[in-house]
Structure formats: C-alpha cells, structure tokens
Amino acid sequence: MWWCNGSWGHAWWPVIMLMGVFTVIWLAMMARTMSHAMPRSHTGESERHGPDMHQRILAHRLGSGDIDIDEYERLRDALQRRADAART
C-alpha cells in the first residue's frame, strides 16, 4: 500500500520510530537516575544515614568537646522523644 501517492513521505517513519525508541530509553534512564536520588525509607531518612545518624553526630559532638554531658543528655532525650512520636 502506497501512502502519499508514492511520494517520499513514507520514508520518514523509520527515523520517527528510532527517535521514539531513543526517547523511551532516555526517559527510562532519567527515571532510574531520579529514583537513586530519592530517600529509601518512608520516614524520609536514606539508607546511607539510617535512623541512628543523629545519635552518632551527637556522640561525636560530645567526644570532640563541642557540648558537655548535660547538653548531650538533653539532646539525646529530645531525639528519643521525636523518634517515639514518629513511630506512633
């Protein structure tokens, strides 16, 4: 079957199809890239950091002398309350 009365108009369909295939591949690659940039858990914390990241930072600050033991205990308790509230 000849479309366009035998003109060269039908010769463009392979080019258009290849452009469509490349567009789908590009979109799939972009979706994969974006999914790796998003957090992994439903709580908003990524797997790389984990839920105890704040506790480790707090312990490091205590160890380096940035805060004293009273401040450490106050902040640790506040973190624990926030974690408990997030679970309920």
C-alpha positions in Angstrom: 0.0 0.0 0.0 1.4 3.4 -1.0 0.6 6.3 1.1 1.1 9.9 0.0 0.7 8.7 -3.7 4.1 7.2 -3.9 6.0 10.2 -2.6 8.9 10.1 -0.2 6.7 10.9 2.8 6.7 7.2 3.9 10.5 7.1 4.1 10.5 9.1 7.3 8.7 6.6 9.5 11.9 4.6 10.4 13.5 7.9 11.5 10.5 8.8 13.6 10.4 5.3 15.2 14.1 5.4 16.1 13.6 8.8 17.7 10.7 7.3 19.7 12.8 4.4 20.8 15.7 6.7 21.9 13.2 8.9 23.7 11.8 6.0 25.7 15.4 4.8 26.6 16.3 8.3 27.7 13.2 8.6 29.8 13.9 5.3 31.5 17.5 6.4 32.3 16.3 9.6 33.7 13.7 7.9 35.9 16.4 5.5 37.2 18.7 8.4 38.0 15.9 10.3 39.8 15.0 7.2 41.8 18.5 6.8 43.1 18.5 10.4 44.3 15.3 9.9 46.4 15.2 8.7 50.0 14.8 5.0 50.5 12.5 4.8 53.6 9.1 6.1 54.2 10.3 8.2 57.2 12.4 10.4 54.9 15.8 9.1 56.0 18.0 7.5 53.4 19.6 4.0 53.9 23.0 5.6 53.8 22.4 7.5 57.0 20.0 5.3 58.8 17.9 6.2 61.8 20.8 6.5 64.2 22.7 9.2 62.3 21.6 11.9 64.7 22.8 9.8 67.7 26.2 9.3 66.1 26.5 13.1 65.4 25.5 13.9 68.9 28.1 11.4 70.3 30.8 12.9 68.1 30.0 16.4 69.3 30.3 15.2 72.9 33.6 13.4 72.1 35.0 16.5 70.4 34.1 18.7 73.3 31.5 20.8 71.4 28.9 20.0 74.1 29.0 18.9 77.7 27.4 15.8 79.2 24.3 17.8 80.4 23.7 19.1 76.9 24.3 15.7 75.4 21.7 14.0 77.7 19.2 16.8 77.0 19.6 16.5 73.2 19.6 12.7 73.3 16.3 12.6 75.2 14.8 15.1 72.7 15.9 12.9 69.9 14.4 9.8 71.6 11.1 11.7 72.1 11.0 12.7 68.5 11.7 9.1 67.4 8.9 7.8 69.6 6.4 10.4 68.3 7.3 9.5 64.7 6.5 5.8 65.4 3.0 6.5 66.7 
